[in-house]
Amino acid sequence: MTSTTATHKPVRWGRVALHAGCLAALLVMLYPLAWLLATSLKPADEVIASLNLLPGHLEWSNYTTALDGVNDVSIWRLLGNSLLIAGGAVAGNVISCSLAAYAFARLRFRFRGPLFAFMIATIMLPHHAVLIPQYIIFNQLGLVNTYWPLILPKFLATEAFFVFLIVQFMRGLPRELEEAARIDGCGPFRSFFQVVLPLTRPALITTAIFTFIWTWNDFFTQLIYLFDPDKFTLTLALRSFVDASSTSAFGPMFALSVIALLPIVLFFLAFQRFLVEGMASSGLKG
């Protein structure tokens, strides 16, 4: 008889330590979210007095109060205002930044290099440096306390970061596709819309995701331009909620924060798979 001995692979403690470190980092990053969810279900006195993560008593009335709205403005009106501004910003950035990126990446014109460098340099310009001149312009146009100051600049390719992102993606596309389209009689606009734009979908969706998140979470710009409570967004409503209900209403405030966080999570989950798509899955398969 022959006996077989089982061979055991040695434990790779480096791999175990790596996985343990990644798990610890994940717990650290998820703790604020868990704390927010738990605090939204705590009574007002327990938010400050208790250091426990889990609430001793579930206060579901926090969500009822949050769903009632702020300053006689319903939660659905606030949600609609936020979606309108975020949706307009996404459409503006995707359209204008893709057009500007195509010009810098594919078209030949004088001073293209210096203009592209000047555009990239605007990334280092703080937003607060242009806030006052922009406010003066919109005030003279009578557009203050409207949504136009929050949406209109997005249609003018003012986000240099997204223009640079799409330019770098377009430069990786093979020019043979456009040359073939040009032989078939396509002009620059038709080549852009029918050839380049479909292949740039991963970069466009990345632009849409970050634009939606940044616009949805924007507080300072909306605070500057919006005065009417009927035009407030969920972000502004969080501040007004505390002012209207006194500083002791922490539970409903955190409940409204959870409600405001849900559209961002849903939007990201719906489009995050496109972030990892390459050209092979966006039209270059043979």
N, C-alpha and C positions, 0 to 999 in steps of 0.2 A: 504494500500500500504506500502511496505517496501522499504526503501531507503538504497541504498548501498553507502558507502563512500569509495573513492579510497584511498588505502594505498600507501604512498610514502616511498621508502626506503631512509634512511638517507644518505646524501652524505659523502662518505669516503674520507675526505680531505687528509689522508695519502696516499691513492692510487693515488689520483690526483697529489699530490706532487711528488710521485715516477715516474709516467709517464712523468710529466713535466721535471723532472731531467734527465730521460733517453733521452727525446727528445732534451734537451739542449746539453747533451753529444754527441748525434749523430750529431748535427749541428756542434759542435766544431771539431769532427773528420772528417767530410765531407768538412769542409771549405778549407783545403789545396788542396783537389782534385778539388773543384770548382774554387779556385784561379788559379790552374795550367791550367785548361781548358780555363778559361777566358783570362789569360795572353798569351796563345798560339795564340789567335786571336787579340791581340793588336798590333798596330804599335810600332816600336822600341822606339820612343820618349815618347809614352804614358806609357810604362812599368815602367819607372823610375819617370816620372813627375806626373802621375795621381795616386791618392790613391783610385779611384773608383774600385769596383770589376768588374763591367761590362764594356766592352770596348765601347768607343764612336764610333769607326769605326771598322768593322770586316775586318781584314787583312788576307784573305785566302791565300795570297801569302806566308805566313810563312810555311804552310804545303807543298806548291809547292817547296819551297827552301829546306825544310827538306827531301822531297822525292827524290830530286836530288842526295842526298848522300853527302859524305864528302871526301875530298882529292881524287877526281876522283874514289871513291869507291861507288858503287850503294847501295841504302838502302836495296835492296834484298840480296846483298852479306853480308852486316852487319847483317841482320836478320838471314840469314842462318848460319853464324858463331856462333851467340848467341844460336840458336836452337841446333846446333851440340854439343857445349860445355855443355849446360844445359841438353840435352837428354842423352849424355854420362855419365854425373854426376848422373843423376837419375837412369839409368840402373846399374851403378857401385854400388851406395849406396844400392839399393834395393836387388841386388844379394848378395853382400859381407856381408852386415849387417844382412840379414836374415840368411845366413849360420852361421855366427859367433854367432848370437843370439840363434839359434837352438842348437849349441854346448854347450853354457853356460846354457841354460834352460833345456835341455833334456838329454844330454850325461853325462856319469860319467867318469872322468879322473883325474889324479893326479894334485894337485895344481889348481884345477878349481876355488876355492874360492879366493886365492891370485891373480890369473891372472885376474879374473873378477874385483876385487878391484883395481888392477893396471890399468886396462882399464878405469874404472870409474874415477880414479884420473887424467887421461889425459884430462878430460873435463876442469879442472882448469888450464891447460897449455895454455898460450897465443899463438895465431897463429904466432905472430912475433918471438917467441922464436925458432921455428923450421923452419922459412922461409929461413934463410941464409944457414943452413946445407942442406935443400932440394934443394935450388938453386945451391949449389956447386955440389951436386950429379947429378942433371939434366944437368948441364953445362958440366960436365965430360962425360956424356952419349951422348952429342950432341943433346939434346932434347929441348934446349931453343929456343924460337921463333917458337914453335910448340904447338899443343893443348894437347900433352901428359902430361905435368906437371899439367894441369888443370883437366884431366880426369882419368889418371892412378891411382893416390892415392885413388880415390873413389872405385876402384875395390879391395882394400886391407883392407877394413873395418876400415878406419882411423877415421870415425865419431862415436865416442863413445856414443854420445847422442842418435843416432838412434839405435845403438846396444842395449843400455839400454832400450829404448822405446819398441823395439820388444821383448826383453827378458821378460819384465814385462807383455806384452800381452800373450806371449806363456805360461807363468807360470799359467795363468788363464784358459788355455784349459784343458779339462778333459783328463787324461792319459789313460782312458779306450779305447778311440778311437785308440791310438797307440798300446795298448796291443792287441786289436782285430786285427789290421793290422799285428802285429807281429805273431799272431797265424796263420794268412792266408799266412804267408811266406814272409812278407815284411821286408826288411832290413832297416837300418837307413836312407839311401838316399831315398829309395822308400817311406818310411813313411813320410819323410820330404816333398817331392814333391807332394804326392798324398793325404796326410792327414793334416799335419800341415800347409803347405803353403797356401792352399785355405782358411783355417779358419783364417789366419793372415792377410787377405786382408785389413781390416780397418787400421791396423798399417802400412802395406806396402804402402798404398795410402797416409797416413799421411806423411810417410817418403818421398815419391815422391813429394808431394806438397811443403813441406818445402825445400827440396833439390833444386827443380826447382826455387823457389823464391830466395833462398840465392845465387845460382849460377848465375842466371840471373842478379841480382843486384850487383854481386861482381865486384869491380873496382880495388882494390889494387892488388890482385893476378894476374889478367889479365894484369895490367899495368907493373908488374915485368917481366912477361914471354913473352909478345907479343910485337914485335918491328915493324913488317911489317904492313903497313896500310891495305893491303889486308886481313890480318888475324884479324883485329880489330872486336870487338863486338859493339853492340849498346851503351853499357855503356862507352866504350873507345871513341866511335865516338862523344859523347856529349862533352867531353873535347876538342877533336880535332876540333870539329865544331866551337867552340869559338876561338880557336887559328887560324884557317884558315880564318874565316870570320870577325875577329876583335871582340872586346868586346861589340860592339853596336848591334850585331845580337841576341838580347835576344828573340825576337819573334820566329824565326826559331828554336832556341835552346829548347824553351819550347814546340814547336810543335813536335820536335823529342822526347822529354821526354814523351809526350802523346802517340806517336807511340810505344815507348819502353815499356810503361805501359800496352798496350792492351793485349799482349800475356800472361802476368801474370794474368790479370783479367779473360781472357777466360779460362786459365788452371785451375784457382781456381773454376770458375763457373761450369766447366765440372766435377770436382771431389769432390767438397765440400760436396755433399750429402753422400759420403762414410765416411766422418769424424765422423758422428753421428751414423753410423751403428755399432751394437753390434754383438755378436756371434749368436744371434737368427736369424739375417738376413744374416749370412754368412755361413750357413751350418749346424747349430745345431737344426733346426726345426724338430720336430718329425713327 
